[in-house]
Amino acid sequence: MTQDEVSIEAKLLLHILRQPISGFEDSPSKHNFLQLKEVDYEKFVDLVDRNGLAGLVYLRIHKSTFLPAETAEILRSRYRQTALSNLAQLAELLEVLDAFNAHEIDVIPLKGVVDAEKLFGDLGSYPSSDIDLLVPEEQLSTICSMLNGYGYNAIEEIEEADLLFSHYHLIYRKKAACLELHWTLVKRYFNSPKDFWWEGVTKRTYEGREIIELAPEKYLLYLIFRLFDHQFSPLKFWMHLSAFITQSTHLDWDKLFWYADLFGMKRLVVFSLQFAHEQFGTPVPAQLGNTKVWGYSILRNLILEQNFSESSKPHFAMLCFTCLSLPPKILIRCILPRVFASKSEIRLRYGLNSKSKTVYIYMIFNPLLMLLRRK
């Protein structure tokens, strides 16, 4: 899907996302390139919902009459639902942080409600389905026992051994609350030294508590990897990235690119920054220049299709993203284990339990399933 082939609803959404979050004026001359009479607003709302953007769109249009009143009211309702959900999640997060503090265990809250307030200034801006925490790997056993004492239990649908083997996060639940424990912020494709993410952390006050934050260059690296790991969708991840860059006035770009080189992510980082700048006006460093990375147009079109098309093949797209955005020295290391996956990886990918004998069938047909599977 090329830039010209995206629907009028997608063009409208992109146009709104380029506006300041504080809202924009109804000046006809500013928006007259859009054929608003041709917009199907039911499709527009569906597109907004699929990309998790109701709050961010509402905050941009709520002072104007740019959208029909009925559409604006739907977005307002979604925005309020997100605010209420995030408010409950905030209360749970604070309890969890207090528990870590009581046991003198370091923890770093990632994205979620913390960033909704920090980057967008509004709990209703950014939907968050779970609480992500970076924890010290050597204390995982202690942390898991502690969480059990606070009413959290490991999910039964996925074997913990599979999660540990494949370097995924561990998942704990307590009623409606969901915790994801990370001990590294990259997986499968890249390796990071054990203490890498903890070096250079800073502290700040949040809700009357002292919390730890990643060094900004490392957090940006993590946000870019998260985009890649989720096939560069939904669009709310791009808005998160864009807001973080816009507000991080002291980013050391040379350090970021040095880290990217260290992990073999330089091409991925450069492409992501260029795409964010082109689509959302995100500020990028001058040293990027105007030269696009090789295969930029192909990658851009794939991302547009991932976010705006109702029918996509995510596993096939991921193969394309991997081939086009990673250097050859890392490519083979990434592709082969994904195509000829381990039993743990297969069980995680297809939702199989540890006793299922069908895992061997899935291992045989996995290369074909990756091309055809739509979920």
Long-range contacts (C-beta under 8 A, 24 or more apart in sequence): 1-301, 1-304, 1-305, 1-308, 1-309, 2-301, 2-304, 3-300, 3-301, 3-304, 5-304, 6-304, 6-308, 7-43, 7-47, 7-308, 8-34, 8-35, 8-38, 8-39, 9-39, 9-40, 9-43, 9-44, 9-47, 10-47, 10-304, 10-307, 10-308, 12-36, 12-39, 12-44, 13-44, 13-47, 13-48, 13-51, 13-53, 13-57, 13-235, 14-279, 14-280, 16-57, 16-60, 16-61, 16-66, 17-53, 17-56, 17-57, 17-60, 17-235, 17-239, 17-280, 18-280, 18-281, 19-60, 20-60, 21-56, 21-59, 21-60, 21-120, 21-121, 21-125, 21-243, 22-59, 23-59, 23-60, 23-61, 23-62, 23-63, 23-64, 24-60, 24-61, 24-63, 24-64, 24-66, 25-64, 26-64, 26-65, 26-66, 31-66, 41-67, 41-68, 41-70, 41-71, 44-71, 45-71, 45-74, 45-75, 47-308, 48-75, 48-78, 49-78, 50-234, 51-233, 51-234, 51-235, 51-236, 51-307, 52-126, 52-127, 52-234, 52-235, 52-236, 53-234, 53-235, 53-236, 53-239, 54-78, 54-79, 54-82, 54-127, 55-79, 55-82, 55-83, 55-120, 55-122, 55-124, 55-125, 55-126, 55-127, 56-120, 56-125, 56-126, 56-236, 56-239, 58-124, 59-120, 59-122, 59-124, 59-125, 79-124, 79-125, 80-124, 82-123, 82-124, 82-125, 82-126, 82-127, 83-122, 83-123, 83-124, 85-127, 85-128, 86-112, 86-113, 86-116, 86-123, 86-124, 86-126, 86-127, 86-128, 87-123, 88-176, 89-113, 89-128, 89-131, 89-177, 90-123, 90-207, 92-131, 92-177, 93-131, 94-207, 94-209, 95-150, 96-131, 96-133, 96-150, 96-179, 97-209, 97-211, 98-209, 99-146, 99-147, 99-150, 100-143, 100-146, 101-209, 103-142, 103-146, 105-135, 105-136, 105-139, 105-142, 105-143, 105-146, 106-135, 106-136, 106-198, 106-212, 107-133, 107-134, 107-135, 107-212, 108-133, 108-134, 108-135, 108-197, 108-201, 108-211, 108-212, 108-213, 108-214, 109-133, 109-211, 110-134, 110-182, 110-185, 110-214, 110-222, 111-240, 114-206, 114-211, 115-240, 115-244, 118-247, 119-240, 119-243, 119-244, 119-247, 120-243, 126-236, 126-239, 126-240, 127-236, 129-178, 130-178, 130-179, 130-180, 131-177, 131-178, 131-179, 131-180, 132-169, 132-180, 132-182, 133-179, 133-180, 133-181, 133-182, 134-182, 134-183, 134-185, 134-197, 134-214, 135-181, 135-182, 135-183, 136-183, 136-198, 137-183, 137-184, 137-194, 140-170, 140-181, 140-183, 143-181, 144-170, 144-172, 144-181, 147-172, 147-179, 150-174, 152-177, 152-179, 157-351, 157-353, 158-347, 158-348, 159-344, 159-347, 159-353, 159-354, 161-344, 161-354, 162-344, 162-345, 162-347, 162-348, 162-354, 163-348, 165-342, 165-344, 166-342, 166-344, 166-345, 166-348, 168-348, 185-218, 185-221, 185-222, 185-225, 186-222, 186-225, 186-263, 187-229, 188-334, 188-337, 188-338, 189-228, 189-229, 189-322, 189-326, 189-330, 189-333, 189-334, 190-225, 190-263, 190-264, 190-265, 190-330, 191-263, 192-263, 197-222, 216-244, 216-248, 216-250, 216-251, 216-252, 217-251, 217-252, 217-255, 217-256, 217-259, 218-259, 219-244, 220-244, 220-245, 220-248, 220-251, 220-256, 221-256, 221-259, 221-260, 221-263, 221-265, 221-269, 224-265, 224-268, 224-269, 224-272, 225-265, 225-268, 227-272, 228-268, 228-272, 228-321, 228-325, 231-306, 231-314, 231-317, 231-318, 231-321, 232-275, 232-302, 232-303, 232-306, 232-307, 232-321, 233-303, 233-306, 233-307, 234-307, 235-307, 238-275, 238-276, 238-279, 238-280, 239-280, 241-272, 241-276, 241-282, 242-276, 242-280, 242-282, 245-273, 245-276, 245-282, 245-283, 245-284, 246-282, 246-283, 253-285, 253-287, 257-287, 264-326, 264-327, 264-329, 264-330, 265-326, 266-327, 267-293, 267-325, 267-326, 267-327, 268-325, 268-326, 271-296, 271-299, 271-325, 275-299, 275-300, 275-303, 293-325, 294-324, 295-324, 295-325, 298-324, 299-324, 299-325, 311-374, 312-374, 313-371, 313-372, 313-373, 313-374, 314-373, 314-374, 314-375, 315-369, 315-370, 315-371, 315-373, 316-370, 316-371, 316-372, 318-370, 319-370, 319-371, 338-370, 339-366, 339-367, 339-370, 340-366, 340-367, 341-366
